[in-house]
Amino acid sequence: MHPTRVNNGWVRSRTTPPTLCPLSYEEAAERLLADAYAEHAPFVYRTLAYLGVESGHLEDALQDVFVAAHRRIRDFERDKSMRAWLYGIARKVASQYRRGVRRRGRRMVLVHDADARVDPRPATDARVVAAMTARRLLDELDADKRRAFLLTEVEGMTAPEIARAEGANVNTIYARIRAARLRFRRLLGDSSGKEPEPS
């Protein structure tokens, strides 16, 4: 059974007709979080890396996100996607890790280490240049535009999902995505002058 929402100790199943199965609140919450972990842990891990958590702390931060989600499962709103809700928690956890690093006086990593994603194919000159270009683009973007760009282009989130997760105006998110895409096109030398499509 794949639960979709918890409501007063009942859970609605995605795989059965719209009937309710009696579960204790704790059982329903455990199942919901187990499904969320199975489906969204890789996304949360990458998000923590995008948000500046050092590679050596990513596993701990991932665990902290799901511990916080377990504590806050009663706050999960049905009209909000699980992915967006977990993103909001990941932002707070990443912020705590960044503060801890600043207190220890270490430099933050803004983008996931290149070594963390080892590609088994031999590197080609074109792939190396593309990776360096992408890193340069990401380094040149401010944090808000970088997050919006990565969440849209890499994670496939929509602007409304990002806006809900960040508590920002959806038009602001669209503007950030548009500006990042335009910068990316300019960096690549695209002279078409055509503005990228919004997500």
N, C-alpha and C positions, 0 to 999 in steps of 0.2 A: 504494500500500500504506500502511496506517495502522498503525504498530507500537503495541503496547500494553505490552510489557515487554521489557527487555533482560536476557538471561541467558546468560552465558558466550559471548558473541559471536553469539548467535542472537536473532532477533526473531520474535515471534508476530504474525501479521497478523490484523486484525479483518475484513478483506474476503474472505479466502480460507478454505477449510476448515482445520481445525486441523492444518496442516502447518507445519513450520519451514523458514525460508528462510535459507541461510547468508549471513551478513553479518559483516564485521569488527565488533569491539566499537565502534570509533570511528564506523563507518557507522550502526550501529544507534542509538547515542547521538545522533548528529547528526539522524537522522530523528525520533527521539522528541522531541528538543528543538524541532525545526522545527514539528512538529505541536502541541506544547505552546504555543509562541509564538503560532501562528495561532489556537489555540482560547482561550488564557487571557490574552493580553496586555492586553485591555481590563479584565478582572477585576483583574489585578495593578496596573494603572495606577490604578484607582479605589481599590484597597486602600491603595496608597501614599498617596493623598490623604487617605483616612480616618485613616491612621496619623500624619498631621501633616507629611508632606513638602510643602514649599512648592511652589506651582504652577510656579515657574521652574525647579525641580529635578526635576520628575516624569519627564521623558523620560530624564534621566541615571540616575535611580534605577531606572527600568524596565529600562534596559540593564544596570545593575549586578545586578539580580535574575537576569536570564537568563545573565549571565556567571558568577555564583556557581552557578547551576543547572548550567551546563556543567561547571564544576569539580567539582561534587558529585554528578553523575549516578550515580555508583557507589553513593551512599548512598540512592538512591530505592528505597523498599520497595514491593513489589508490592501489599501489602494496604492501602497508603495511597493516597488519590486524588492525582492529579497536582496538582489545584487546591489541596488542603490542603497538600501539600508546598511548592508555590510560595508559598502564604500564609506559611508558616513562614519561608521565605527572605526574603520581602518585609518581615516584621516586623523581622528583623535589619538589613536594609538601611535601613529607615525609622529605626530606632534610631540608626544611624550618622549619618544625615543630621540628625536632631534634635540629636545631640551636637555636630555641626559648627556648627549654627546657634547653639546656646547658647554655644559658644566664641566665636563672632563677635558675640554679644550681640544677636541679632535675635529678635523675637517670633515664636512659632510660629503657624501657621494650623492650627486643629483640624479644620476641615471644608473640603472642596474649595471653592475660590472659586466664587461664584455665576456669575461671568463665564465660567468654563470650560465650562459647559453652557448654551449659548445655545439657547433655545427659539424657533423661528421664529414661533410664534403670538404675537399681541399679548398682553401681560400683562393679566389681568383682576384685579379687586379680590380675588376669591375665591382665585385662584392666588397672589397676592402675600401675602395673609393666611396661606394654607396654608404657603407657603415660610418666612415669618417664624416661624410657630408651630413648624414642624419644626426650624428652626435653633435656636430657643429651647429646645426639648426636648433637642436634641443637646448644646447648650452646658451644660445643667443636669445631664446624665448624667456619671458618672465615666467615665474612659477605658475600663475593662473592660466596663461595660454598653453604652457607645456602640459599641465594636467588635462585641460580640455582637449587638446590635440591628441594626446596619448589615449585618453579614455574613448574618444571617438574613433580614431584611426586604427588603434591596436586592439582595444577591447570591444569595439562595436557598440558602445553605449550611445543612446540618442541624446540630443541636447536637452530635452525635457527631463530625462532620467538624471543627467548630470546636474541640472539646475535643482531638482528636488534633493539630490544627495548633498549638494554643497550649500543649499539654502540661498541660492542666487537667482536672479531674474533670468528667465530663459533667453531673453533677447541679449543679455550680457554674455551668456554662454555661446550663443550663435556668433556674436561679434568676436569673441576670443578664438573660436574655431576658424572663422573666416580669416582673421588676421594671421593666425598661425599657418594656415594653408597658403595664403598669399605669400608669406615670407618663404615658405618652403618652395613654392614655384619660382620665386625670384632667385633663390639660392641655386636652384637647378638650372636657371637660365631659360625658363619658359617665357617666351616673348609673345604668347598668344594674347595676353591682356585680358583673357576671359576669366571672370571671377569663379572660384570653385563653388560647387553646389553645396548648400548647407545640408547637414544630416537631419 
